[in-house]
Amino acid sequence: MNTKVTIKDIAAACGVSTATVSYVLNNSTKQSISEATRKKVLHYANMVGYAPHSVAKALALGNTGNLGVYCPHPENSEHKLAIIRALAAEAEKYGRRLTILTESCTYRNDPNVDAIFALDISADEFSCVGDNTFVPLIYLEGDITDYLFFSIAFDMEHIKAKFLAASAKKKAGLIAERFHCGKQADKTASIFDVVLTPKEAASFDEPDTVLIKLGEGFDYEAYARSAIEVFYLALERKSIPFESHHILIK
C-alpha cells in the first residue's frame, strides 16, 4: 500500500470499533469477539499489510513455495484441468508448486500455502474459504465484488464475437456443464443465445447457431500468467483500482 494503514482504517473497513480491532490484532482474551469478526479483521489486516499479530504476520510472508488450488466439482473437467495444468506450469517458472486442496480449506486455515486459487465454486463456498484464509484468495471462473479479492474469468463476449465472425452465423451457443458461481452462470447465460450441456448439444439442430465447446480456442497460458501476476500483486499489497479486481482473459 502507498499509505500507512491504521487501526482506524481497519475498523472502518470491517464495520467494527477500533477497540475490537485492537483486541483481535493483539489476541486479547479480555473481550468476547465472535469468530466471524475475528477472521474478518485478521484477513483485512493481512491483505493490507498491517499484521502485528504474530500468526497473521507469519501467514503474510509468502515463503512456503506452495500455491493451493481448490476445485471440488467435477463438471467441465477438461476445461478445469486445462486451467490447472497451465497454472502449475506458470507457477513452476517462479519456483512455486501447485498443490490440490481438499474441503478442509472451507473450515480451517492451511498454513502450508501462500495463496489459494478457488476454481469454479459457489459464492457461499468462496465465503467459507475466505473466512478461513489469511493469504491471497483468488477466484477463478468466478465473479465477486469484495475488494479484498481478485477474480479471473474468460471474456465470453470476446469469445462469442470471435466465433461468430469466423462462422458468419447469427447466433452462438455454448456447450458446458453448470457453472457453480451464480453470477458467472447468469452472465454467461446473458451473453450466449443458448447454453447447452454436451448431452443437449448432441441433438441440437439450428443452422443459424454456431456451437462453441467450453475451452475451445481459449488462451489458457494467458489465463495462468494473469493468475500468477495477480498473486504477486496481492502478496505485495499493491494498491490498484477496484474495477481492476475482476480480470477478463480474451
N, C-alpha and C positions, 0 to 999 in steps of 0.2 A: 504494500500500500504506500501511496505517496505521502500520506499524512499519518501522524501518530493516532492510533485508536485508543480511546479512553474507556473506562468502566461505564461512564455515562452513555457513550455511543453504543456499547453492547446492550445496555439496559433498554435504550430506546428501540433498537433493532429487534430485541426479543420481547418487548412489551412487558418488562418486569422492572422492579425497582433497582437502584444502584446497590442497595444493601443485599438484595437477593443475588446479584451478580458477584458481589464480594464474597458472600458465603460459599457460593458454588466454586469460584476460582481458587479459594483458599481451603476448599474441602472441609469447611466448618460443620460441626455437628450441633452447633448452638440452636439452629433453627431447622424446622422440618420443611424440606424442599421436595416437591414432587419429582419423581424420576424423569418425567417428560420435560419439566422445566430445566432440570439439571443438564440433561442431554442437549437441549436446545442451546443453552448458554455455552456449554463446552464446545459444541460444534461450531457455533458462530465465532467464538473467541479463537478457535484453532484456524478457521478459514481466513480470518483477517489478520492473523499473526500475533494476537495478544494471548500469550499462553504461559503465564507464570505458574499455573498449576502443573506439577511435575508430570502427571500422567498425560495431560494434553500436550505438554511440551515435547515429551518423548515421542508421542504419536505424530507430531508435526515435522519430524526431521526428514522423513522420506528416505531412509537408508537401509531398508530391508532388501531392496533389489527386486521385490516381488510386486506384480500388479495383478489384482484379482478380477475375475470376470464371473458374474452371477447370471446364469441363463437357465432357469428351471423348466421352461416349457419346450416341448419337442417340436411343436408346429413350425413350419417354414425352416426345417432343419438345414437344408442346403444353403439357404441364404445366411442363416446364423453361423454355420460352420465356416462359410467364406469370410465373414466378418472376423471371427475368432482367429482363423489362420492368418489373415492379413495383420491383425492386431499383434499376434505373437511374433510374427516376422519383424514388424516395425519395432516392437519392444526390444528385441534382441539387438538391434542396431545401437541401442543405448545401454546395452549390458544389463537389461532387465528381463525377468522371466514372467510369463503369463501363467497364472495358476487358476484352476477352476474352483469356485467356491460352492459350498453346499447351502442348504436352507438355514444353517446356523447363523449366517450373516444377517438374518432378519430379526434375530433376538439377542445377539451378543456381538461385541466388538472383536474384530480379528486383528491382533497386534502384528501379524506377520505379513501384512501387505501395506504398500504405500499409497494405494488408490484402489477404488472398486469401480469397474465398468458394469453397470446393470443393463443387461440386454433384453429388450422386449418383455418387460414386466409391467404389471398394472400400477397405477398411481398409488394404490394402497400398499402394494408390495414395496414400491420405491420408498414410501414414507417409513416403512418398517426398517428397511436397510439404513435409511438416513438417520433414524433415531438411534441407531447403534453403531454409527460410523463417525469417526473423528478425523478421517483422512479424506482427500478429494473423492467425491462421488459423482460419476459421470453417467448420464442417462443415454444409452444407445438405442436407437429406434424408438425414442420416446419424446415427449414434449412436456416441459414444466415451466411454470412462471416464477418459481422461487429463485431469487437472485444469488442464493448460495451455491447453486448447482449449474452445471452446463449440460446441454443435451445436443445430441448429434443424430441426424437422420438424412436419408437421401432426399434430394429435391425431386419429388414426384411430379410436380408441374413441368419441370425441365425435361424429365424423362418422357413424360407423355407427349410433350411437344416434339421431341426428337423422333419418336417412333411415328407420330402422325405425319411428320414431314417426309420421312423415309417411305411410308406406305401410301401416301396420298389418299388415305381414308378419312372419313369424317369423325369417327368415334374411336375411343381407345378404352380397352378393359384391362384390368389387372388380374392375373392368376396368382392367388395367395391364400394361405390359411389365415385364420383370425390374427389380428394384432391385439396384444394384451393391454397396451396403453390406450385408454379410451379416446383421448384427444388425437392421438396418432391415427387411430382407426377412423374416427369421424372426418379428419382432414383428408385422409386417403380416399374415403368414400365420396367426398365432395369434389375431388379432383377428377376421378375416373368416371366414365359413363356407367361402368359396371365393374364390380369386384366379385370374382368367382373363385370357388375352391377348384383344385385340379379335377375333381370328380365332375363338378358342374361344367367346367370348361370343355370336357370331352364331348358333351352333347350340345354345346353352344353353337348356333349357326346364324350369324348375322353378317352378311357380306360387307357391310359398311363399317364394321368394327375390327380394329387390329387388336389382338390379344397379346399382352406383354407378361411374360413369366417373371415373377419377383426375382430380381437378381440379374436378369438378362441385360447385358451391357452396362452393368453397374461398375463404378470405379472403386473397388474395394481398397486398393492401395492408397488412394487419396483419402478415403474414409479413415483408414488406420493412421495415416500421417496426422490428420486433423485431431484424432482422439489422443494421440500421444502429445501433440503440441498443447492441447487443452489441459492435459495432466500437468505439464510443466508450468503452464500459466497459473493453474490452481495451486500448485505446490509453492511457487514463488510469490503467490498472492498479488499478482499484478492486477491493478485496477483497470477494468475495461467496461465499456458501456453495457448496460443491461441488455439492450437489444442484440448484442453480440454473444449472449449466453446460449442462444439457440442457433446452431450451425447446420446449414443445409449443404450437402455434397452433390454437386452436379455430375 
